[in-house]
Amino acid sequence: RQNTCCATVLGMSGENSVRLWVPILKSVACDDGRIRVEGIATDERLDLQDEVVKAVHDALEYSRAGWTKFDYDHGANHVGDVTEVCLMDGPEIASHFRDELNGQPVVGKGIYAAGYVLSIGDPALAPEDLKKAHFYLKSGSRMGFSIHGPVRERKQFIDKSGKSYTVAVPKFYSRIAITPHPVNMGAPCRMVKSLHDDFT
């Protein structure tokens, strides 16, 4: 299957931004030293910070310009390039990533993201964040994505139990961090054996 709505995903912070941590899907080392990573960058479940981040197709327009970078755990240095992003329905995520979901339901839609972590090149010159990304991905550690960017709209709600939560509608999805601490548990994570195993 080809992702017809795929696009590429920089970063900003502040009160009018949204940040979401979810598990990375796959990673595989390439012959040129890069590491290919892909995964579900977000679904629409209530995360551990009591926020729902909507997966919005219109918010992908920025990503199609190809300026998005990966960073490691929200560090200042970028460590790679995001090359594909597209909207994916919940049933499609559940179908393709059944084993990795560990029985957890997919809530709403999700954002599929893929790209490459840069090669280290000269270890004396490579940023520490890049070295950390390589170490943890190659070691097989379970890592996560953190997708964030400016928010078009944010609303407060109260559920039936009286608990308040926020629904955020992103203006666009900016930087994606590779992080060991996801707060959204509704996306799968698995390692790629080869590039032929890519979802795309």
C-alpha positions as CSV (number, residue, x, y, z in Angstrom):
1,R,0.0,0.0,0.0
2,Q,1.3,3.5,-0.9
3,N,0.5,6.4,1.4
4,T,-1.1,8.8,-1.0
5,C,-1.4,11.6,1.6
6,C,2.2,11.3,2.9
7,A,4.2,14.4,3.5
8,T,7.3,15.3,5.3
9,V,7.4,17.1,9.3
10,L,10.8,21.9,13.1
11,G,9.9,23.0,16.4
12,M,8.5,25.7,18.6
13,S,7.4,26.0,22.2
14,G,5.2,28.1,24.4
15,E,1.7,28.2,25.7
16,N,0.2,28.0,22.2
17,S,2.0,24.8,21.2
18,V,1.1,21.2,21.6
19,R,3.4,18.4,22.5
20,L,2.6,14.7,22.4
21,W,4.8,11.6,23.2
22,V,3.9,8.3,21.6
23,P,5.9,5.1,20.8
24,I,8.0,4.9,17.7
25,L,7.0,2.1,15.3
26,K,10.1,0.8,13.6
27,S,13.8,1.5,13.1
28,V,16.4,0.0,10.7
29,A,20.1,0.8,10.0
30,C,20.9,1.8,6.4
31,D,24.1,1.1,4.5
32,D,25.1,4.8,4.6
33,G,25.0,4.9,8.4
34,R,21.5,6.5,8.7
35,I,18.8,4.8,10.7
36,R,15.3,4.6,9.2
37,V,12.5,5.1,11.8
38,E,8.8,5.1,11.4
39,G,5.8,4.9,13.6
40,I,2.5,6.4,14.7
41,A,3.3,9.9,15.9
42,T,-0.1,10.4,17.6
43,D,-3.6,9.0,17.9
44,E,-6.6,10.8,19.5
45,R,-6.7,9.2,22.9
46,L,-6.5,11.0,26.2
47,D,-2.8,11.0,27.1
48,L,-1.2,10.9,30.5
49,Q,-1.2,14.7,30.7
50,D,-5.0,14.8,30.3
51,E,-4.9,16.1,26.7
52,V,-6.3,14.9,23.4
53,V,-4.4,16.1,20.3
54,K,-6.5,15.9,17.2
55,A,-5.0,14.3,14.1
56,V,-5.9,16.9,11.5
57,H,-5.3,16.5,7.7
58,D,-5.1,20.2,7.2
59,A,-2.3,20.4,9.7
60,L,-0.1,18.3,7.4
61,E,0.2,21.1,4.8
62,Y,3.2,22.6,6.6
63,S,4.8,19.1,6.6
64,R,4.6,18.8,2.9
65,A,7.2,21.7,2.6
66,G,9.8,19.2,3.9
67,W,11.3,21.3,6.7
68,T,10.6,18.9,9.6
69,K,13.5,17.5,11.6
70,F,13.8,14.8,14.3
71,D,15.4,15.7,17.6
72,Y,16.4,13.6,20.5
73,D,14.3,14.1,23.6
74,H,13.5,17.7,22.7
75,G,17.2,18.7,22.5
76,A,18.4,21.8,20.6
77,N,20.2,19.8,17.8
78,H,18.3,18.1,15.1
79,V,19.3,14.4,14.6
80,G,17.4,13.5,11.4
81,D,14.8,14.3,8.7
82,V,11.1,13.4,8.6
83,T,10.3,12.3,5.1
84,E,6.7,11.0,5.3
85,V,3.6,11.9,7.2
86,C,0.0,11.0,6.6
87,L,-3.3,10.5,8.3
88,M,-4.3,6.9,9.1
89,D,-7.7,5.6,10.3
90,G,-7.9,3.8,13.6
91,P,-8.9,0.4,12.1
92,E,-6.0,0.6,9.6
93,I,-3.6,1.2,12.5
94,A,-5.1,-1.7,14.4
95,S,-4.9,-4.0,11.4
96,H,-1.3,-3.3,10.5
97,F,0.1,-3.0,14.1
98,R,-2.1,-5.5,16.0
99,D,0.9,-7.2,17.7
100,E,2.5,-4.0,18.8
101,L,-0.7,-2.5,20.3
102,N,-0.6,-5.1,23.1
103,G,-4.4,-5.2,23.2
104,Q,-4.8,-1.4,23.5
105,P,-7.5,0.1,21.3
106,V,-6.7,2.8,18.8
107,V,-8.7,6.0,19.5
108,G,-9.8,8.1,16.5
109,K,-7.3,8.7,13.7
110,G,-3.5,8.6,13.8
111,I,-0.5,10.3,12.2
112,Y,1.9,8.0,10.5
113,A,5.5,9.4,10.4
114,A,8.7,8.1,8.9
115,G,12.2,9.3,8.1
116,Y,15.9,9.0,8.9
117,V,18.2,9.6,11.8
118,L,21.4,11.0,10.3
119,S,24.7,9.0,10.3
120,I,27.1,9.9,13.0
121,G,30.0,10.5,10.6
122,D,32.9,11.9,12.6
123,P,32.2,10.9,16.3
124,A,34.3,13.8,17.5
125,L,32.1,16.3,15.7
126,A,28.7,14.6,16.0
127,P,26.2,16.1,18.6
128,E,25.7,14.0,21.7
129,D,22.0,13.8,21.0
130,L,22.7,12.1,17.7
131,K,24.9,9.6,19.4
132,K,22.2,8.9,22.0
133,A,19.6,8.4,19.3
134,H,21.8,5.9,17.5
135,F,22.7,4.0,20.7
136,Y,19.1,3.6,22.0
137,L,17.6,2.7,18.6
138,K,20.3,0.2,17.7
139,S,20.2,-1.3,21.2
140,G,16.5,-2.1,20.6
141,S,15.3,0.1,23.5
142,R,11.6,1.0,23.3
143,M,11.5,4.6,22.2
144,G,8.7,7.1,21.5
145,F,7.8,10.0,19.2
146,S,6.9,13.4,20.6
147,I,5.0,15.5,18.0
148,H,4.4,19.1,18.7
149,G,3.6,22.5,17.1
150,P,1.4,25.6,17.4
151,V,-2.3,25.1,18.3
152,R,-5.1,26.5,16.3
153,E,-7.7,25.9,19.0
154,R,-7.7,24.5,22.6
155,K,-10.8,23.7,24.5
156,Q,-11.5,22.4,28.1
157,F,-14.0,19.7,28.8
158,I,-15.3,17.7,31.8
159,D,-16.0,14.0,31.5
160,K,-18.8,12.1,33.2
161,S,-16.7,11.5,36.3
162,G,-16.0,15.2,36.7
163,K,-12.4,15.1,35.5
164,S,-11.3,17.9,33.2
165,Y,-9.3,17.4,30.1
166,T,-8.1,19.5,27.1
167,V,-8.7,19.0,23.3
168,A,-6.1,20.6,21.2
169,V,-6.4,21.2,17.4
170,P,-2.9,21.8,15.9
171,K,-2.3,24.5,13.4
172,F,0.4,22.3,12.0
173,Y,2.7,19.5,13.3
174,S,6.2,20.9,13.7
175,R,9.2,19.0,15.2
176,I,9.1,15.3,16.1
177,A,11.3,14.2,19.0
178,I,12.6,10.7,19.6
179,T,12.1,10.2,23.3
180,P,12.3,7.4,25.8
181,H,9.3,8.7,27.8
182,P,6.0,8.7,25.7
183,V,2.8,9.9,27.5
184,N,0.5,8.6,24.8
185,M,0.3,4.8,24.9
186,G,-2.1,4.4,22.0
187,A,0.5,3.8,19.2
188,P,2.5,0.7,18.4
189,C,6.3,0.2,18.5
190,R,8.3,-2.4,16.6
191,M,11.7,-2.8,15.0
192,V,12.2,-3.1,11.2
193,K,14.3,-6.1,10.1
194,S,14.9,-4.5,6.6
195,L,13.7,-1.7,4.5
196,H,11.4,-4.2,2.7
197,D,9.5,-4.6,5.9
198,D,8.4,-0.9,5.9
199,F,4.7,-0.2,6.1
200,T,5.0,2.0,3.1
